[in-house]
């Protein structure tokens, strides 16, 4: 799978064309051809035919690749897929981070469907990761998270990003273990005093989560 093939240098395009035509590759420093049994899928964000016409992409490689074309509409053109994709990315991010997957309610779905998604699926995946890692900082209000997504979180100082992530992890543990400090200390691998210091720093109270658990 060759993603964003329009960015491939012309010098490399010549080599790729040769491989596709000969169905073989020669290792650097070797004179022996190695036969290949492959299929190539190439993805592009631009009009490769137009790029070929203007010399930005090799025309012979374009016609060699252009056997079957599958246009993929943008997210804004297939909004019915957004909630399902978002749920999938939430599950992936939660599993990778060792956190609970936060729920998605009707207000959140409405916010997802109303967003324009200029960054397409990549933006959706990034927002899902923010929702898992930082959602607790905005009470899991997706409309707030989406507003923040318009500004790259990488612009925040590293220390602030670490603080937000730490608060999110602790909040998840408080919810999961219903404010039980010994269980949370064991889960996070921190001494009790350290946990209490971090709770104070982030304005969190274990008792608040025990009360929620009892009333539910």
C-alpha positions as CSV (number, residue, x, y, z in Angstrom):
1,X,0.0,0.0,0.0
2,X,1.6,3.3,-1.1
3,X,0.0,6.2,0.6
4,X,0.2,9.7,-0.8
5,X,2.0,8.5,-3.9
6,X,1.8,11.9,-5.4
7,X,4.7,12.9,-3.0
8,X,7.0,10.2,-4.3
9,X,10.1,11.8,-6.0
10,X,10.4,11.4,-9.7
11,X,13.7,9.5,-9.3
12,X,11.9,6.9,-7.2
13,X,9.0,6.7,-9.6
14,X,11.3,5.4,-12.3
15,X,12.4,2.6,-10.0
16,X,8.9,1.7,-9.0
17,X,7.8,1.6,-12.6
18,X,10.6,-0.8,-13.4
19,X,9.6,-3.1,-10.6
20,X,5.9,-3.1,-11.7
21,X,6.9,-3.9,-15.3
22,X,9.5,-6.6,-14.6
23,X,7.8,-8.0,-11.5
24,X,11.2,-8.3,-10.0
25,X,13.6,-6.4,-7.8
26,X,17.3,-6.3,-7.5
27,X,19.0,-5.8,-4.1
28,X,21.6,-3.1,-3.8
29,X,25.0,-4.6,-4.6
30,X,23.5,-7.7,-6.2
31,X,23.1,-8.8,-9.8
32,X,20.3,-11.3,-9.0
33,X,16.7,-10.5,-9.8
34,X,14.2,-11.5,-7.1
35,X,10.8,-12.3,-8.5
36,X,7.8,-10.6,-6.8
37,X,4.2,-11.7,-6.5
38,X,2.5,-8.5,-5.3
39,X,-0.4,-6.3,-5.9
40,X,0.0,-2.6,-5.4
41,X,-2.7,-0.2,-4.0
42,X,-1.8,3.5,-4.3
43,X,-3.7,6.3,-2.5
44,X,-3.5,10.0,-3.4
45,X,-5.1,13.2,-2.3
46,X,-4.6,14.9,-5.7
47,X,-5.6,14.4,-9.3
48,X,-2.7,12.3,-10.6
49,X,-3.8,12.7,-14.2
50,X,-3.5,16.5,-13.9
51,X,-0.2,16.1,-12.1
52,X,1.0,13.8,-15.0
53,X,-0.1,16.4,-17.6
54,X,2.0,19.1,-15.9
55,X,5.0,16.9,-15.3
56,X,4.5,16.6,-11.5
57,X,4.0,12.8,-11.8
58,X,5.3,10.3,-14.4
59,X,2.7,9.7,-17.0
60,X,3.8,6.1,-17.7
61,X,3.6,5.3,-14.0
62,X,0.2,6.9,-13.8
63,X,-1.2,4.6,-16.5
64,X,0.6,1.6,-15.0
65,X,-1.1,2.2,-11.7
66,X,-4.5,3.3,-13.1
67,X,-6.0,-0.2,-13.5
68,X,-9.0,0.2,-11.1
69,X,-9.9,3.5,-9.5
70,X,-11.9,3.6,-6.3
71,X,-12.9,7.1,-5.3
72,X,-13.3,7.5,-1.5
73,X,-15.7,10.3,-0.5
74,X,-14.7,12.6,2.3
75,X,-16.3,12.3,5.8
76,X,-18.6,15.2,5.2
77,X,-20.0,13.2,2.2
78,X,-20.7,10.1,4.3
79,X,-21.7,11.4,7.7
80,X,-23.6,8.3,8.5
81,X,-20.2,6.5,8.9
82,X,-18.8,9.0,11.4
83,X,-20.3,7.6,14.7
84,X,-19.3,4.0,13.9
85,X,-15.7,5.1,12.9
86,X,-15.5,7.2,16.0
87,X,-16.5,4.4,18.3
88,X,-13.9,2.2,16.6
89,X,-11.1,4.7,17.1
90,X,-12.2,5.2,20.8
91,X,-11.9,1.4,21.3
92,X,-8.5,1.3,19.7
93,X,-7.1,4.3,21.6
94,X,-8.5,3.0,25.0
95,X,-7.0,-0.4,24.4
96,X,-3.6,1.0,23.5
97,X,-3.6,3.4,26.5
98,X,-5.0,0.9,29.0
99,X,-8.0,3.1,29.8
100,X,-11.7,2.6,29.9
101,X,-13.5,3.6,26.6
102,X,-15.7,6.6,27.5
103,X,-19.4,6.4,26.4
104,X,-20.7,8.4,23.5
105,X,-24.2,10.0,24.0
106,X,-26.6,11.6,21.7
107,X,-25.2,15.1,22.2
108,X,-21.7,13.8,21.3
109,X,-23.0,12.2,18.1
110,X,-24.8,15.4,17.2
111,X,-21.5,17.3,17.7
112,X,-19.6,14.8,15.5
113,X,-22.2,15.1,12.7
114,X,-22.2,18.9,12.8
115,X,-18.4,19.2,12.5
116,X,-17.0,19.8,9.0
117,X,-14.0,17.5,9.3
118,X,-11.5,19.3,7.0
119,X,-8.9,16.7,8.1
120,X,-11.1,13.8,7.2
121,X,-10.5,10.4,8.9
122,X,-7.1,11.4,10.3
123,X,-8.8,14.3,12.2
124,X,-11.6,11.9,13.4
125,X,-9.0,9.5,14.7
126,X,-7.1,12.3,16.5
127,X,-10.3,13.6,18.1
128,X,-11.2,10.1,19.3
129,X,-7.7,9.8,20.9
130,X,-8.2,13.2,22.6
131,X,-11.6,12.1,23.8
132,X,-10.1,9.0,25.5
133,X,-7.0,10.8,26.9
134,X,-8.3,14.3,27.7
135,X,-12.1,14.0,27.6
136,X,-12.4,14.2,31.4
137,X,-10.9,17.7,31.4
138,X,-14.1,18.9,29.6
139,X,-16.6,16.5,31.1
140,X,-16.6,14.6,27.9
141,X,-18.3,17.4,26.0
142,X,-17.4,16.7,22.4
143,X,-18.4,20.1,21.2
144,X,-15.7,21.6,23.5
145,X,-13.2,19.0,22.4
146,X,-13.9,19.7,18.7
147,X,-13.3,23.4,19.2
148,X,-10.0,22.6,20.7
149,X,-9.2,20.2,17.9
150,X,-9.1,23.1,15.4
151,X,-6.0,24.2,17.2
152,X,-3.3,21.5,17.2
153,X,-2.7,20.2,20.7
154,X,0.9,20.0,19.9
155,X,1.0,23.8,20.3
156,X,0.5,23.3,24.0
157,X,3.7,23.2,26.1
158,X,4.9,19.7,26.9
159,X,4.4,20.1,30.6
160,X,0.7,21.1,30.1
161,X,0.1,18.1,27.8
162,X,1.6,15.8,30.5
163,X,-0.6,17.4,33.2
164,X,-3.8,16.9,31.1
165,X,-2.9,13.3,30.4
166,X,-2.1,12.6,34.1
167,X,-5.4,14.1,35.2
168,X,-7.3,12.1,32.6
169,X,-5.7,8.8,33.7
170,X,-6.4,9.5,37.4
171,X,-10.0,10.5,36.6
172,X,-10.5,7.2,34.7
173,X,-9.2,5.3,37.7
174,X,-11.5,7.1,40.1
175,X,-14.5,6.3,38.0
176,X,-13.5,2.6,37.4
177,X,-12.7,1.9,41.1
178,X,-15.4,4.2,42.4
179,X,-13.0,6.3,44.5
180,X,-11.4,3.4,46.3
181,X,-8.0,4.7,47.0
182,X,-6.2,1.4,47.7
183,X,-7.4,-0.1,44.4
184,X,-6.4,3.1,42.5
185,X,-3.0,3.1,44.1
186,X,-2.5,-0.5,43.1
187,X,-3.8,0.1,39.6
188,X,-1.6,3.1,39.0
189,X,1.4,1.8,40.9
190,X,1.8,4.9,43.2
191,X,2.0,5.3,47.0
192,X,-1.1,6.6,48.8
193,X,0.6,9.9,49.6
194,X,1.6,10.4,46.0
195,X,-2.0,9.8,44.9
196,X,-3.4,12.3,47.4
197,X,-0.9,14.9,46.3
198,X,-1.9,14.4,42.7
199,X,-5.6,14.5,43.5
200,X,-5.1,17.8,45.3
201,X,-3.1,19.2,42.4
202,X,-5.8,18.4,39.9
203,X,-8.7,19.4,42.1
204,X,-10.1,15.8,42.3
205,X,-11.6,14.2,45.4
206,X,-12.0,10.4,45.8
207,X,-15.1,11.0,48.0
208,X,-17.0,12.6,45.1
209,X,-16.7,9.4,43.1
210,X,-17.8,7.2,46.0
211,X,-20.9,9.3,46.4
212,X,-21.8,8.9,42.7
213,X,-21.3,5.1,43.0
214,X,-23.6,4.9,46.0
215,X,-26.4,7.0,44.5
216,X,-26.4,5.0,41.3
